[in-house]
Amino acid sequence: MEFKRKAAFPEKIAREMIAFANTKGGIVLIGIGDDGTIPGLKHPEDDFHVMENALKKVRPSLLHHVTLIPISSTRSVIQYEIPESTRKPHYIFMGGKIKESFVRVDDKSIKASRELREIVRRRQRMKNIRFHYGEHEKFLMEYLDQKKVITLKEFANLCGLNKLYASRKLILLVLANVLNIIPHENGDLYAVKVS
């Protein structure tokens, strides 16, 4: 759940909605302060209009259910319920062709890495995933047995792989349920998946 006092920064709120849709779903309430106070909105139609314009920048279109909750005769709260999407990943276009995607981690929405976006996209059409267990995969599993987590950069450097090739290996291992990806603002972490 995410609280916003008003829709002053609609693209930022749209990012939160994208993060919910790309993860497990959630609710955004506009008219409630971060501290839990409920001042409501005097003119909710203005905030609704601003949000609908921001959501036009999201691709694919974001499924959301809007409810207007009156809290007094002059004030209301807007509730946006965002289910987990079946069309993820969702992006917001930020000026021209630049697009960004977000995921929810605990109580934060963070920018999704290229690897995480690829994993989210490919999980939508998951079939049996095959990978070759070679020297790099063996090294990785031994490393994770000792250190518990690794970044893409560390894996590429330690194995002498270019970043793209290392990225592909890690993506395949996550899709094959061998590794977990742990999204992080400073670079995703990879760990052995525990049954």
C-alpha positions in Angstrom: 0.0 0.0 0.0 1.2 3.5 -0.8 -0.1 6.8 0.5 0.1 10.1 -1.3 -1.2 13.4 0.0 -2.1 14.6 -3.5 -1.2 13.9 -7.1 1.5 16.7 -7.2 4.0 14.4 -8.9 1.8 12.1 -11.1 4.7 10.3 -12.9 6.1 9.3 -9.5 2.7 7.8 -8.5 2.5 6.1 -11.9 5.9 4.5 -11.1 4.5 3.1 -7.9 1.5 1.7 -9.8 3.9 0.1 -12.3 5.9 -1.4 -9.5 2.8 -3.0 -8.0 1.6 -4.3 -11.4 5.1 -5.8 -12.1 5.2 -7.5 -8.7 2.3 -8.7 -6.7 -0.2 -5.9 -7.0 -1.2 -3.2 -4.4 -3.2 -0.1 -3.5 -2.4 3.6 -3.9 -4.5 6.0 -1.8 -4.4 9.7 -2.8 -5.6 12.0 -0.1 -3.7 10.4 2.8 -0.4 11.7 4.2 2.7 9.5 4.7 2.1 9.9 8.4 -1.3 8.3 8.1 -3.4 11.5 8.5 -6.4 11.7 6.2 -6.8 15.3 5.0 -8.6 14.0 1.8 -8.9 15.9 -1.5 -11.2 18.9 -1.9 -11.3 18.5 -5.7 -10.6 14.8 -6.3 -11.6 15.1 -10.0 -8.5 17.3 -10.6 -6.2 14.7 -9.1 -8.0 11.9 -11.0 -7.5 13.8 -14.3 -3.8 14.4 -13.6 -3.3 10.7 -12.8 -5.2 9.5 -15.9 -2.9 11.6 -18.1 0.2 10.2 -16.4 -1.1 6.6 -16.9 -1.4 7.3 -20.6 2.4 7.2 -20.7 2.4 3.6 -19.3 2.9 0.7 -21.8 1.3 -1.8 -22.0 -1.8 -0.1 -20.5 -2.1 -0.6 -16.8 -5.2 -2.3 -15.5 -6.5 -0.4 -12.4 -9.7 0.0 -10.5 -10.5 3.4 -9.2 -12.8 4.1 -6.2 -13.8 7.5 -4.8 -14.1 7.3 -1.0 -15.9 10.2 0.6 -14.5 11.1 4.1 -16.7 14.2 4.6 -19.2 16.2 2.7 -16.4 18.2 1.1 -13.4 15.8 1.0 -12.6 12.4 -0.6 -9.8 9.9 -1.0 -9.1 8.3 -4.4 -8.2 4.6 -4.2 -6.3 2.9 -7.1 -6.3 -0.9 -6.8 -3.6 -2.3 -9.1 -3.7 -6.1 -9.5 -0.6 -8.1 -10.4 -0.4 -7.9 -14.2 -0.4 -10.7 -16.7 1.1 -8.4 -19.3 4.3 -7.4 -17.4 6.7 -5.7 -17.5 5.1 -2.3 -17.7 7.1 0.8 -18.5 6.5 4.5 -18.3 7.8 6.7 -21.1 9.8 9.6 -19.7 10.2 12.2 -22.4 10.6 10.7 -25.9 11.9 7.2 -26.2 13.3 6.8 -22.7 11.4 4.1 -20.8 11.7 3.0 -17.3 10.2 0.0 -15.4 9.9 -0.5 -11.6 9.3 -3.4 -9.2 8.3 -3.4 -5.6 10.8 -4.6 -2.9 9.4 -4.5 0.6 8.0 -1.0 1.0 10.0 0.6 -1.9 9.6 0.9 -5.6 12.9 0.6 -7.4 14.0 0.8 -11.0 14.2 -2.6 -12.6 17.5 -3.7 -14.1 17.7 -5.0 -17.6 18.1 -8.5 -16.2 15.0 -8.2 -14.0 12.9 -6.9 -16.8 14.0 -9.8 -19.0 13.2 -12.3 -16.2 9.7 -10.8 -15.6 9.0 -10.8 -19.4 10.1 -14.4 -20.0 8.2 -15.7 -16.9 5.0 -14.7 -18.7 5.6 -17.4 -21.2 7.5 -19.9 -19.1 8.2 -23.3 -20.5 10.9 -25.8 -19.5 14.2 -23.9 -19.2 17.4 -25.7 -20.1 20.9 -24.5 -19.4 24.4 -25.9 -19.8 26.1 -26.7 -16.4 29.7 -25.8 -17.4 32.7 -24.4 -15.6 31.2 -21.0 -15.1 28.1 -22.4 -13.5 30.2 -24.7 -11.3 32.3 -21.8 -10.2 29.2 -19.7 -9.5 27.6 -22.4 -7.3 30.9 -22.9 -5.4 31.2 -19.1 -4.9 27.6 -18.8 -3.7 28.2 -21.7 -1.3 30.8 -19.5 0.4 29.7 -15.9 -0.1 25.9 -16.4 -0.4 25.3 -13.6 -2.9 26.9 -12.2 -6.1 26.3 -9.3 -8.4 26.4 -9.5 -12.2 29.6 -7.4 -12.3 31.3 -9.7 -9.8 30.3 -12.8 -11.7 31.5 -11.4 -15.0 34.8 -10.2 -13.5 35.6 -13.4 -11.6 34.9 -15.6 -14.6 36.4 -13.3 -17.2 33.1 -13.1 -19.1 31.7 -10.1 -20.9 28.8 -8.5 -19.1 26.1 -9.6 -21.7 27.2 -13.2 -21.6 27.3 -13.3 -17.8 23.9 -11.6 -17.8 22.4 -14.3 -20.0 23.8 -17.1 -17.8 22.3 -15.5 -14.6 18.9 -14.9 -16.3 18.7 -18.6 -17.4 19.6 -19.8 -13.9 16.9 -17.6 -12.4 14.3 -18.8 -14.9 15.4 -22.4 -14.2 14.7 -21.9 -10.5 18.4 -22.5 -9.6 19.0 -18.9 -8.5 16.9 -16.1 -7.0 17.3 -12.5 -8.1 17.1 -10.0 -5.3 16.4 -6.5 -6.8 18.5 -3.8 -5.3 19.0 -0.1 -6.0 22.7 -0.5 -6.3 22.6 -3.6 -8.5 20.7 -6.9 -8.2 22.0 -9.7 -6.1 21.9 -13.3 -7.0 21.6 -16.2 -4.5 21.0 -19.9 -4.6 17.3 -20.6 -4.5 16.3 -22.4 -1.3 13.5 -25.0 -1.7 
